[in-house]
Amino acid sequence: MTAAGRHRPRGWVRHYAGLLGPDAGEGMREVLGRDARQRLGQAASASAARAWQRRRPTRERMRALRAAPGGRLRWQEVPVPGPPVPDAAVVRPIAASTCDIDRMIALGSGQFALPLHLGHECVAEVLAVGERVQSVARGDRVVVPFQISCGACAPCREGRTGSCAGVPPVSMYGMGLIGGAWGGAFAEQLCVPFADAMLVPLPAGVDPVAAASVADNLCDAYRHIAPHLPALLERDPDSEVLVLAAGSQRLPFSPSAPLFTALIARAFGARSVRLADARPHVRARAEALGVEALHPRQLRRMAPVALVADISVDNLRSALLSTAADGICSSSGSFHRSVRIPALRMYIRNVTLHFGRTHARALMPQVLEMLAAGTLDPRPIVTTVASLQDAPAAIGQHVRSDDVKTVLVA
């Protein structure tokens, strides 16, 4: 890990200038293409409610971590969630972890407009439930998925919880306007709107620190492996997995997802797992986990499964070129409007590309089962455990340094 100052935040001018670019504009048009009025109304209502509570407080106050341009992270006093409506719950995060994109968000270098309340991966204790909630009760420990999903619409019933039709597109915690006004997980309390559909009980004996990233990064890693690798290993037990992470040392994303992906591939029985990353500290951590690590420039052979964890322009093309005949390339996605792909080579090799977001809530039980059985232990990838009370300093250190995964515990 390098010292703090490795990554430099953008100030107000550069941050907002970036939001006016074509990539950010394309994303916002897609996000607001459906239910835009509902999303903007939700944000306006939340802002008005906070303003009213400042003038005439009727609820207790709590702290929520606020990220602003210039890398400014501070506690903000906000009203606690009101009593839960019949289908909702109020929870208290007890282990909240950084996601790989939190560094980019807090630095102000992405398409997420600041300021916002940060954090979207957590294990929590249930404080209160609405009268119709049946699956959890006060005092239960639960994992809170980062995506909001109703559990009742057709996509949710089919396991496509990340595409829930009951809420505006890409509704998520900790993402500000793009994700909706749901709050962030680096806070003392959090409201969960569809408690029976969203909350998953934490299995007995599973460390909350280990399970915090089940809310997002662990499920994102799992979906690259579980649908594809078992069949490939049945066909050829020596099938290799290549995880292509950062192609540049300047990448602002943390590397927990590619490291999780490598661990999950090993847990599924892959004998050969390689991780390619331009960052020396990531290669060192991969080697400590027993994973072969190399620089992307050293790639010389193709693999049946190639996974892209670097959300950049060029790495998808590199991964596709590294995917063997009849192989599978699974990508974590991109924040760019378009990327180049080697279409002719893919056609000749019969390469399958999967490109999109994870459906975290649908995958959480399978991932938690691996943690409970001991076949997967993500704790060696956690670099910092700190108190939630110290969130501004701990997250500030994380976003400016090369920390892999920071978990805040209450």
C-alpha positions in Angstrom: 0.0 0.0 0.0 1.4 3.4 -0.9 1.0 6.5 1.2 -2.0 8.8 1.2 -1.9 11.2 -1.7 -1.6 8.6 -4.3 -4.9 9.6 -5.9 -5.8 13.3 -6.1 -9.4 14.6 -5.9 -11.0 17.0 -8.4 -12.2 20.3 -7.2 -15.6 21.8 -7.7 -14.8 23.2 -11.2 -13.2 20.1 -12.7 -15.8 17.8 -11.1 -18.8 19.7 -12.5 -17.0 20.2 -15.9 -16.7 16.4 -16.1 -20.4 16.0 -15.5 -21.0 18.0 -18.7 -19.1 15.5 -20.8 -20.7 13.2 -23.4 -20.1 10.0 -21.3 -21.9 11.5 -18.3 -24.7 12.9 -20.5 -25.3 9.5 -22.1 -25.5 7.8 -18.7 -28.0 10.4 -17.3 -30.2 10.1 -20.3 -30.4 6.3 -19.8 -31.0 6.6 -16.1 -33.7 9.2 -16.5 -35.3 7.5 -19.5 -37.9 5.9 -17.3 -39.6 7.3 -14.2 -37.5 10.5 -14.4 -40.3 12.4 -12.7 -40.5 9.9 -9.8 -36.7 10.1 -9.3 -36.5 13.8 -9.4 -39.5 14.1 -7.2 -38.0 11.7 -4.7 -34.8 13.8 -4.6 -36.8 17.0 -4.1 -38.9 15.5 -1.4 -35.9 14.3 0.5 -34.2 17.7 0.2 -37.4 19.5 1.4 -37.8 17.0 4.3 -34.2 17.7 5.5 -34.8 21.4 5.2 -38.0 21.2 7.2 -36.3 19.1 9.9 -33.6 21.7 10.2 -36.1 24.5 10.8 -38.6 22.5 12.9 -36.9 19.3 14.1 -39.4 16.6 15.0 -37.1 13.6 14.7 -33.8 12.7 16.3 -30.6 13.3 14.4 -27.9 10.9 13.1 -24.7 11.2 11.2 -24.2 10.3 7.6 -20.9 10.5 5.7 -21.0 13.2 3.0 -18.6 13.3 0.1 -18.1 16.7 -1.7 -15.7 17.8 -4.5 -12.1 18.3 -3.5 -12.1 15.0 -1.6 -14.0 16.5 1.3 -15.5 13.9 3.5 -17.3 14.8 6.7 -20.1 13.8 8.9 -23.4 15.5 8.2 -26.2 15.7 10.8 -29.5 14.5 9.2 -32.8 13.3 10.6 -33.1 9.6 11.4 -35.5 7.6 9.2 -39.0 7.9 10.3 -41.0 4.9 11.6 -41.0 2.3 8.8 -44.0 2.0 6.5 -45.7 -1.4 6.4 -43.2 -3.1 4.0 -40.0 -1.3 5.2 -37.4 -1.7 7.9 -34.9 0.6 9.6 -31.4 -0.9 10.1 -28.2 0.1 11.8 -25.0 -0.7 9.8 -22.6 -2.7 11.9 -20.0 -3.4 9.1 -20.0 -1.1 6.1 -17.3 -1.6 3.4 -16.0 0.4 0.5 -16.9 -0.6 -3.0 -14.3 -0.5 -5.8 -16.0 2.6 -7.3 -16.2 4.5 -4.0 -12.7 5.9 -4.6 -13.7 7.3 -8.0 -16.9 8.7 -6.6 -15.2 10.4 -3.6 -12.5 11.8 -5.8 -15.1 13.4 -8.0 -13.7 11.8 -11.2 -16.8 9.9 -12.3 -20.3 10.6 -13.4 -21.8 10.8 -9.9 -22.7 14.3 -9.0 -21.3 15.4 -5.6 -22.2 16.1 -2.9 -23.8 12.8 -1.9 -24.0 10.4 1.0 -21.5 7.6 0.4 -21.5 3.9 1.0 -23.6 1.0 -0.4 -22.1 -2.3 1.1 -23.1 -3.3 4.6 -24.2 -5.8 7.2 -26.7 -4.3 9.5 -28.8 -4.9 12.7 -32.6 -4.5 12.3 -33.9 -1.7 14.5 -37.6 -1.6 13.5 -39.9 -3.3 10.9 -43.2 -2.3 9.3 -46.3 -4.2 10.2 -46.3 -6.4 7.0 -42.7 -7.5 7.3 -42.4 -11.2 8.1 -38.9 -12.4 7.2 -36.9 -10.4 9.7 -37.4 -8.9 13.1 -35.8 -6.4 15.5 -32.3 -7.5 16.5 -31.6 -9.7 13.4 -28.4 -9.3 11.6 -28.9 -8.9 7.8 -27.0 -8.1 4.6 -28.4 -5.1 2.7 -28.1 -5.4 -1.1 -26.8 -2.2 -2.7 -29.6 -2.2 -5.3 -33.2 -1.4 -4.4 -35.6 -4.1 -5.6 -39.3 -4.6 -4.8 -39.4 -8.4 -5.2 -42.8 -8.4 -6.8 -42.3 -7.2 -10.4 -41.5 -9.6 -13.3 -37.8 -8.9 -13.4 -37.5 -9.5 -9.6 -39.5 -12.7 -9.8 -37.1 -13.9 -12.5 -34.0 -13.1 -10.5 -33.2 -9.9 -12.4 -33.3 -7.8 -9.3 -30.9 -5.2 -10.6 -33.5 -4.4 -13.3 -36.4 -4.0 -10.9 -39.4 -2.4 -12.6 -41.0 -1.2 -9.3 -38.4 1.6 -8.8 -36.6 4.0 -11.2 -33.7 2.4 -13.2 -30.5 1.6 -11.3 -31.9 2.6 -7.9 -29.1 2.1 -5.4 -27.7 3.3 -2.1 -24.8 5.7 -2.0 -24.9 7.0 -5.5 -26.7 10.3 -5.2 -28.9 11.5 -8.0 -28.0 8.6 -10.3 -29.0 6.0 -7.7 -31.8 7.9 -6.1 -32.3 9.5 -2.7 -31.9 6.3 -0.6 -29.1 7.5 1.5 -25.7 5.9 2.1 -24.4 2.9 4.1 -21.7 5.0 5.9 -24.4 6.2 8.3 -25.8 5.4 11.7 -29.2 4.3 10.3 -30.6 3.3 6.9 -34.1 2.7 5.6 -34.8 -0.4 3.6 -38.0 0.1 1.5 -38.9 -3.6 0.7 -37.6 -5.4 3.7 -38.9 -8.9 2.9 -37.6 -8.8 -0.7 -34.3 -7.2 0.1 -32.9 -8.2 3.4 -31.0 -11.5 3.7 -30.2 -12.9 7.2 -26.5 -13.2 8.0 -25.8 -16.9 8.6 -24.7 -17.9 12.1 -21.0 -17.8 12.6 -20.3 -15.6 9.6 -18.1 -12.5 10.5 -19.9 -9.3 9.5 -16.6 -7.9 8.2 -16.3 -10.9 5.8 -19.9 -10.5 4.7 -20.1 -6.7 4.2 -19.1 -6.9 0.5 -21.7 -9.6 -0.3 -24.0 -6.5 -0.8 -22.1 -5.8 -4.1 -18.5 -6.6 -4.9 -18.6 -10.3 -3.9 -21.8 -10.9 -5.8 -20.3 -9.0 -8.8 -17.3 -11.3 -8.7 -19.4 -14.4 -8.2 -21.5 -13.7 -11.3 -18.4 -13.8 -13.5 -17.6 -17.3 -12.4 -20.6 -19.3 -11.3 -22.6 -19.4 -14.5 -19.7 -20.4 -16.7 -16.8 -22.2 -14.9 -18.4 -25.4 -13.8 -19.4 -26.5 -17.3 -15.9 -25.5 -18.6 -14.2 -27.5 -15.9 -16.4 -30.5 -16.7 -15.3 -30.3 -20.3 -11.6 -29.7 -19.4 -10.5 -29.8 -15.8 -7.4 -27.7 -16.7 -9.5 -24.8 -18.0 -7.8 -21.6 -17.1 -9.3 -18.4 -15.7 -7.8 -15.0 -16.6 -8.8 -12.0 -14.5 -7.8 -8.8 -16.3 -7.8 -5.9 -13.9 -6.1 -2.5 -14.3 -4.3 -1.8 -17.5 -2.9 1.4 -16.0 -1.3 2.3 -12.7 -3.5 5.5 -12.6 -6.8 3.6 -12.5 -8.9 5.1 -9.6 -10.8 1.9 -8.9 -10.0 -0.3 -6.0 -9.1 -3.9 -6.9 -11.2 -6.0 -4.5 -13.6 -7.3 -7.2 -10.8 -8.9 -9.4 -9.2 -10.4 -6.3 -12.6 -11.8 -5.1 -13.1 -13.2 -8.6 -9.8 -15.0 -8.5 -10.6 -16.4 -5.0 -14.1 -17.6 -6.2 -12.6 -19.2 -9.3 -10.2 -21.2 -7.0 -13.1 -22.1 -4.8 -15.0 -23.5 -7.8 -12.0 -25.8 -8.6 -10.0 -23.9 -11.2 -6.4 -25.1 -11.1 -5.0 -22.2 -13.0 -6.0 -18.7 -12.2 -4.0 -15.7 -13.5 -4.6 -12.1 -12.6 -3.2 -9.3 -14.8 -2.8 -5.9 -13.3 -0.5 -3.0 -14.0 -0.4 -2.0 -10.3 2.5 -3.7 -8.4 0.7 -3.7 -5.0 -2.3 -5.6 -6.6 0.0 -8.2 -8.1 1.8 -8.6 -4.7 -1.6 -9.1 -3.0 -2.7 -11.7 -5.6 0.5 -13.6 -5.2 0.0 -13.6 -1.4 -3.4 -15.2 -2.1 -1.7 -18.0 -4.2 -2.8 -16.5 -7.5 -0.4 -16.2 -10.4 0.0 -12.4 -11.1 1.5 -10.7 -14.1 1.5 -7.3 -15.9 -1.0 -7.0 -18.8 2.0 -6.6 -21.1 3.1 -10.1 -20.2 -0.1 -11.7 -21.6 1.0 -14.3 -24.1 -1.7 -17.0 -24.1 -5.4 -17.2 -24.2 -7.8 -18.5 -21.6 -11.3 -20.1 -21.9 -12.7 -17.7 -19.3 -11.5 -14.0 -19.4 -12.9 -11.6 -16.9 -12.7 -7.8 -17.1 -12.8 -5.9 -13.8 -11.2 -2.7 -15.1 -14.0 -0.3 -16.3 -11.9 1.4 -18.9 -11.8 1.8 -22.6 -9.0 -0.5 -23.7 -9.2 -3.5 -21.3 -12.3 -5.0 -22.8 -10.6 -5.3 -26.1 -7.6 -6.8 -24.4 -9.7 -9.4 -22.6 -11.6 -10.3 -25.8 -8.3 -10.8 -27.6 -7.2 -13.0 -24.6 -10.3 -15.2 -24.7 -9.7 -18.6 -26.3 -12.0 -20.3 -28.9 -15.5 -21.0 -27.6 -14.5 -19.1 -24.5 -16.4 -16.6 -22.4 -15.5 -13.0 -21.6 -17.5 -11.5 -18.7 -17.1 -7.7 -18.2 -17.9 -5.6 -15.2 -19.0 -2.8 -17.6 -17.9 0.6 -18.6 -18.6 4.3 -17.9 -17.9 5.2 -21.5 -20.4 5.6 -24.2 -18.7 3.1 -26.5 -15.7 0.8 -26.6 -13.9 -1.0 -29.4 -14.3 -4.7 -29.7 -12.4 -7.1 -32.1 -15.7 -8.3 -33.7 -14.1 -10.4 -36.5 -11.8 -12.3 -34.2 -14.7 -12.9 -31.8 -16.8 -14.3 -34.6 -14.0 -16.6 -35.8 -13.3 -17.9 -32.3 -17.0 -18.1 -31.2 -16.3 -15.9 -28.2 -19.3 -15.1 -25.9 -19.3 -11.6 -24.3 -21.4 -10.9 -21.3 -21.6 -7.1 -20.5 -23.7 -5.6 -17.8 -24.5 -5.2 -14.2 -24.9 -7.7 -11.4 -28.3 -8.8 -9.9 -26.9 -8.8 -6.4 -30.0 -9.7 -4.4 -30.6 -12.8 -6.4 -27.0 -14.0 -5.9 -26.6 -13.2 -2.2 -27.8 -16.5 -0.8 -25.3 -18.5 -2.9 -22.4 -16.3 -1.9 -23.4 -16.3 1.8 -23.6 -20.1 1.6 -20.0 -20.2 0.4 -18.9 -18.0 3.4 -20.9 -20.1 5.9 -19.4 -23.3 4.5 -15.8 -21.9 4.6 -15.1 -22.4 0.9 -14.7 -18.6 0.5 -13.1 -16.2 2.9 -12.8 -12.7 1.7 -11.1 -11.3 4.8 -7.5 -11.5 3.4 -8.5 -8.9 0.9 -9.6 -6.4 3.6 -6.7 -4.0 4.2 -8.2 -1.7 6.8 -10.8 -2.2 9.6 -11.7 1.0 11.4 -14.5 2.4 13.6 -17.5 3.9 12.0 -16.9 6.8 14.3 -13.7 7.5 12.3 -15.4 7.3 8.9 -14.2 10.7 7.5 -10.5 9.9 8.2 -10.7 6.2 7.3 -12.5 6.7 4.0 -10.3 9.7 3.3 -7.2 7.5 3.7 -8.8 4.9 1.5 -9.7 7.1 -1.4 -6.3 8.9 -1.5 -4.2 5.7 -1.1 -4.0 2.2 -2.6 -6.0 0.5 0.1 -7.9 -2.4 -1.4 -10.9 -2.7 1.0 -11.8 -0.6 4.0 -14.5 -1.9 6.4 -16.1 0.4 9.1 -17.5 -1.4 12.1 -19.9 0.0 14.7 
